[in-house]
Amino acid sequence: MLGLVLAVFAVPLYWLFSSALKPENEIYTFPLTWVPSSLEWGNFVEAWTSAPFGAFLRNSVITTVVGTALEIGVAVLSAYAVAFVRFRGKMLVFAVMVGSLMLPGHITLLVNYITVSSLGWLNTYQGLILPGIGSAFAMFLLYQQMRQVPGELVDAASIDGAGHLRRMVSVVGPICSPMILTATLIVGIGKWNDFVWPLIVTSTADMRTLPIGLMFLRSQEGYDSWGPVMAGTVIVAAPMLVVFFLAQRRIVGGIVSGALKG
């Protein structure tokens, strides 16, 4: 069963990378050519020059890095407030935030677009980044982890005169760092691969991100030139694949530690 599941995911991935290096005629041959007869690195050059991939890459890096930092910052502060700060209506606020996870994300697209448009943020980095910095998913993951922090440690820091910010930075944050890293990776991968919101809020090629740039490349190359399109897909997918494989143990470990109550 594990081999079958691996084949379902691995075969398309292998076909993507091999097709990016095949001569054009070998992509269409039948029986299928699994190993390229020669490595066509020119597919990557053609993909990079046929579309402004430099601008796409810059925009994806900016939106991913800045957006992830802001979203995780908001999630950490929110999770700490729900876990350790006493205020009236806390559980109602928490229930509303978690309840938002039950709603499809596309429900807020129109409202966010109207808001961004009224602020004059269409086709800007503010419009790309700011509507997505509130994450109930990341907050919930971090809240589950913070619940496991011994209350005695937080109380001891309070007795020593530490305020909430100091307690969060010096006590809660280091203990919850595996889950914070896990949430950061999950959020970052989601932002890198985001397609719908950047497509709606941007209108010029110099503000597009890599997933939108891939669609732009396909329209430039046409449906008959799949070598450069596959190469462009590799350019889009490779950075997050590398990040995931390097950090997969921390991702799985963080999720498991958040699911178990100590």
Order of alpha helices (4+ residues) and beta strands (2+ residues): alpha-alpha-alpha-alpha-alpha-alpha-alpha-alpha-alpha-alpha-alpha-alpha-alpha-alpha
